Amino acid sequence: MPTGLRIFLIIGSLLTAAYVLGRIRKSKMSMESSVFWILFSMVLVVLGIFPDIAEWFARSLGIISPVNLVYLVIIFLLLVKVFVQDQRIARLEGQAKNLTQAFALRGMEEEKEKKEAAAHVGSEVSGCAE
């Protein structure tokens, strides 16, 4: 693996880890997301420090270059992250839809109760007038 790529992996990973840790300290990132990004950074640091790992896996998997393996690993991990986020978004959209429907039904029931109470008060007032 070229030295430039190794240095880029290490520096990029350490900057990512520092950014994630800063977001955690400010409570602006969920623990689940932060664990993913910290692990992601650690994998890239390990691949940068020990390029023999990438070379061994590349040879074992029949990949021509360890650089291609690193890119493949990065793309795969990011695709997994996108898939997990997509599932979370779909679940949250379903919950938002259910809450909106429940809120609308509650509002309709309250309006109906107000109209019935007003009609009941109106009939009592007209009954007293007679």
C-alpha positions in Angstrom: 0.0 0.0 0.0 1.5 3.4 -0.9 2.8 5.5 1.9 0.7 8.4 0.9 -2.5 6.4 1.3 -1.4 5.0 4.6 -0.7 8.5 6.0 -4.0 9.8 4.5 -5.9 6.9 6.2 -4.3 7.5 9.6 -4.8 11.3 9.5 -8.3 11.1 8.1 -9.3 8.4 10.7 -7.8 10.3 13.6 -9.6 13.5 12.5 -12.9 11.6 12.1 -12.5 10.1 15.6 -11.7 13.5 17.1 -14.7 15.1 15.4 -17.0 12.3 16.7 -15.6 12.5 20.2 -16.2 16.3 20.1 -19.8 15.7 19.0 -20.3 13.2 21.8 -19.0 15.6 24.4 -21.5 18.2 23.2 -24.2 15.6 23.3 -25.0 16.2 19.6 -24.6 12.6 18.5 -26.3 9.4 19.5 -24.1 6.7 21.1 -25.1 4.2 18.4 -23.9 6.5 15.6 -20.8 7.4 17.5 -19.8 3.7 18.1 -20.1 3.1 14.3 -17.9 6.0 13.4 -15.3 5.3 16.1 -15.1 1.6 15.0 -14.9 2.8 11.3 -12.0 5.1 12.3 -10.2 2.3 14.2 -10.5 0.0 11.2 -8.9 2.6 8.9 -6.2 3.4 11.4 -5.3 -0.3 11.7 -5.3 -0.7 7.9 -3.0 2.4 7.7 -0.6 1.2 10.4 -0.5 -2.4 9.4 -0.8 -2.5 5.6 0.2 -6.2 5.6 -3.3 -7.0 6.9 -4.8 -5.3 3.8 -2.3 -7.1 1.6 -3.1 -10.5 3.1 -6.8 -10.0 2.8 -6.5 -8.8 -0.8 -4.4 -11.8 -1.8 -6.8 -14.1 0.1 -9.9 -12.7 -1.7 -8.2 -12.5 -5.1 -8.2 -8.6 -5.2 -5.4 -7.2 -7.2 -4.4 -4.3 -5.0 -4.7 -3.7 -1.3 -5.8 -0.2 -2.1 -8.8 -1.6 -3.9 -9.6 -3.7 -0.8 -9.4 -0.6 1.4 -11.8 1.2 -0.9 -14.1 -1.8 -1.0 -14.2 -2.0 2.8 -15.0 1.7 3.1 -17.7 1.5 0.5 -19.2 -1.7 2.1 -19.2 -0.1 5.6 -20.8 3.1 4.3 -23.5 1.1 2.5 -24.3 -0.8 5.7 -24.6 2.5 7.5 -26.9 3.9 4.8 -29.1 0.8 5.0 -29.4 1.0 8.8 -30.2 4.8 8.5 -32.8 4.0 5.8 -34.5 1.5 8.1 -34.5 4.0 11.0 -36.0 6.7 8.8 -38.7 4.4 7.5 -39.6 3.5 11.1 -39.6 7.1 12.2 -41.8 8.1 9.2 -44.3 5.3 10.2 -44.3 6.6 13.8 -44.9 10.2 12.7 -47.8 9.1 10.5 -49.3 7.1 13.4 -48.9 10.0 15.7 -50.4 12.5 13.2 -53.4 10.2 12.7 -53.9 9.7 16.4 -53.7 13.5 17.0 -56.2 14.2 14.2 -58.6 11.6 15.6 -58.3 13.0 19.1 -58.9 16.5 17.8 -62.0 15.3 15.9 -63.3 13.6 19.0 -62.8 16.8 21.1 -64.6 18.9 18.5 -67.5 16.4 18.5 -67.7 16.5 22.4 -67.6 20.3 22.3 -70.5 20.4 19.8 -72.5 17.9 21.8 -71.9 19.9 25.0 -72.9 23.1 23.3 -76.1 21.4 21.9 -76.9 20.1 25.4 -76.4 23.5 27.0 -78.5 25.1 24.2 -81.4 22.6 24.8 -81.3 23.3 28.5 -81.4 27.1 27.9 -84.3 26.8 25.5 -86.1 24.4 27.9 -85.8 27.0 30.7 -87.1 29.7 28.5 -90.4 27.9 27.9 
